[in-house]
Amino acid sequence: MKTDSIAFEGLSLGVLSAGSPTQPGLVLLHGWPHNNRLYDSVIEPLAEAHHVLAFDLPAIGSSRGNPPSAEKTVLAHIVLGAAERAGLKSIVIAGIDVGGMIAYAAARDHGERIRGAIVINTVIPGIDPWEKILADPRIWHFAFHNIAQLPEHLVHGRQRAYFDYFTRMLAGHAEAIDEAHRSTFAAAYQSHGALKAGFDWYRAMAADAQHNSRACTIRTPMLYLRGDADGRKPDDYLPGLKAAGAVAVEGRTLKHCGEFAPLEAPQAFIEAVRDFARSCA
């Protein structure tokens, strides 16, 4: 596994890479509150059959430069553009949390550039059960992060304590996220600019929802993958994706894990990604 950066449209995207450039491409995206080190334990095994790039999203961690927008279709264009610049072909894109929203945007708006998308442990803005999830008290942070400036003011300098809360809340087995990863995730948002970039993902969700509500047909094969720790199932999300226009979407459950699946259940995660990528060949 190598650490590198890719320049694209005035940005520098930090990336972990592995695998031969002759193999099909696999893009891995983190969400909140992670960075690309979320995928440490799965990159090398996945690289046996793929050219893998795990990105730090713009302005997070080792990435530099602010994207023109935090709307997920814009972020999808950026990470796909960087992947293409690095030579990836026949790309499957997979993302967790906000990264899953970006993977969905890639399938919806940039489907001609990829051969499959994996949406992991997230709800898609504007797509059922979006409103139900927003009303869940456990998802209070969507509203808080949407407020201008206040989250930065309250969280800056306290990133580690704040992120540890989300680790406990979102992981099925919080002990699987070790001290090194917790420190790395907090450090990825240490600067005010990185923290703002993370909160901006939430501030753009109203625009994402409006965009996603427009009728379209999504022919790109899609897998909705979810850990079972919070009691929600893929079947809670598949009807909304199909109603939004996805014509080739399936669901799969990862047993005994939550949102940190690559660290909590690495082998099951690897198998799910491999199986879906094969089905897209």
N, C-alpha and C positions, 0 to 999 in steps of 0.2 A: 504493500500500500504506500502510495506516494502523496505528499502534500504539495500542492501547486496552486496557481492562480490563472484565471482566464480573463482576458480583457474583452469587453463587449459594450459597445455604445457608451463609452465614457466611464464604465464601471469596471472594477476588478473583483471577480468572484473567487473567493477561496474555495478549494475543492480537494477532497480526498479521492484518489483514483487508483484503480487496479484493473488488471485484465488486459488482454490483447486487443489492439485497435481493429483486428480482423473479425472480432466477435460482435454480435448484436449489442446495441447500446442499452444501458440501464441507468436512469437518472434517479437519485434518491434525494428527497427533500424533507427537511425537518419542519417543525412548527414551534409553537410556544409551549414551554419555555426551554427549548433545546437549541443545539446547533448541529453541525454535521457529524460530530463525534457520537451522536446517538446511534450511528450505524457501525461503530468500530468493530463489533464482533461478527458482523455479517458480510462485510465488504469482500474479504478474501474468499470465503466460500462461494459467494455469488459471482465472483470474477472467474471462476472455473469455466463458466459458460457465457460470460458477458464482459463487455468493456464498461466498467462501473464508474460513475462520477457521483459523489455525494457532495452537494453544494452547501456552503453557508449562504443563506439568503442575503440579498443586497443589504449592506450596512451592518450585518451581524457578524460577529467573530472575526475571521480573517478576511472578510469581504470589505471593500472600500467603495465609497461613493453612494449617493442617494438616488434611488430610482425615481423616474418622473412621476410615478403614482404607486400607491400600495394596492391598487385594484388587482385582483388575482389574474385577470387576463393579461395585464401588462407584465406582471411578474412571470407568468408562464412564457410569454414571448422572450423575456430576458434569459431565463434559465435554458430554454430550448436553443436560443441563439448562441449562448456560450457553449452548450453541448455540441451543437453543429460545428462551431468554430474549432472545437477540440477533435473533430473528426468522427463523432458518434453517428452511427447509421442504424436504421431499423430500431428506433428508440421505444422502449417502454419506460414510462415515467411513474414513479410511486412516491406518495407523500403522506405524512402523518400530520393530523391536526391542520393548521393553516397550510402546510405543505400538501395536504389532501385537497384543500380547496383549489390550490394552484394546479394540481394534477387534473382535477375535474375541468378547470378552465382550459387546460391544454387539450383535453379530449373534445370539449365543446367548441372552442374557437380556433384551435390549431391542429385539428385532427389529421390534416394531410401531412403533418410533420412527424407523427408518431404512429406506432402500430398497436399501442395499448396503454391504458392508464389504470393505476391502482390507487383508490381513495381509501385512506386508513383512519379509523377512529375520529371522524369528524362529521359535522352536518354542513350541508352546502347552503350558503346564503340564498334565501328566496325560494328554496326547494323544500317541500314537506319532508320531515317535520320541523322545519326551521322555527316557526312561531312557537310551537310546543316546547322546543329545546330552550328558546330564549326565556320562556316563562318559568323554567326550572330554577329554583333558588340556588342549586349547585353551580349554575352557570352565571352567577352574579357578575363575574369579572368581565363578561362581554360588554355590559353597560358601563362599568367602571373604566375600562380601558378606552372606551369610546369618548370619554370626556377630554376636552382639550387641556393640555399642560398639567392638570392636577396629578395624574398617575406618575408622570416623570418626577414631579416635585416630591411626592410621598415615597416613591420606590428608590430613587437614585441614592446610592450609598447603602441600600438595604437589600440589594438584589439577591444575595444568597438566602437570607431568611424568607424573602417573598417567594423565591423559586422553590425552596424546600416545602413550602405549603402546597404548591401545585404538584410536586412529586408525591407527597403523601395522598393528595386528593385523586390524582389521575392514574397512578400506578396501581396495579393489582398486587404487586409485591415490591414495595418501596425499597426493601433491602437489596434488590437486584441493581439498583442505581447506586453505585459505590461513591465513596468520597471524591475520587478523582473526577468522575463524570459530573457530579453535582458542582464541584468547583469550576470545571470547564464550562458548563452551561452558564453559570453566573458570570464568569469572566467574559463570555461572548457578548454580554449585554452591559458591560461595565461602563462604557462611555454613554454620555447623555444621548448622542446621536443614535447609537445602537438601540438604546431603550426606547427612544421615540419611534424608530423604525418598527419595532415590535408592536407598540401600541397603535401605530398607524395601520397595521393590518386590520385591526378592529374598527378603526375610524372609517375605513373604506368599505366595510361590509354592507352598509346601506346601498352604496353604489353597486356593489357586487350583486346584491339581491335584485335590484332593479334590472341589471343587465341579464341575470340568469332567468328572470321571469319572461323574457321575450321568447316566443315560440321558435324552436329549431329542432332539427333531427340530428342526433349524435350517433354516428355509425361506428365510431372508434370503440373497439371492445373495451369493457371496463369491469374491474373487479372492485366490489365494496368489501373491505376486510376490516374486521373489528374484534378486539379483545372482549372477553365476556365479563370482565371484572365489575363493570357498573350496571350489569343487568340488561343493558340494551343489546339488541340483536340486529344483524344485517337486514332481517325482514322488516324492521321498523323504518328502514331507509330506502329499500329497493322500490316500493311503489312510487315514491316521490321522484326518484331518478327516472323511472320509466315514464311517468306522466310528463316529465320535463323534456322527453324526447330521446332518452337513451334506448337504443333498440337492441343492444348486445351487452347487457349488464348482468352479472351474477354476484352472489354473496358467499362469504366464507367466514367462519368464526375461528379465532385463535383462542384456544382454551387456556384458562388460568393466567390471564395477563390483562393489563390495561393499556394505557396509551404509549408506554415505553416498550412496546413489543420487541424491538430488536435486542434490547437488553434483558427483558423479562423472559422471553421465549424465543431465543434466537433460531433454534433449529426449526420450529414450526413456522417462523417468519420466512426463513430461507425456502422451505418447501412450498409455501403458498406463493411466493414470488416466482420461483422456478416453474411451478405448475402452470401458472397463468401465462408467463412469458412463452412457454412451449405452445400453449393453446393459441397464441397470437401469431405463431410462425407462419 
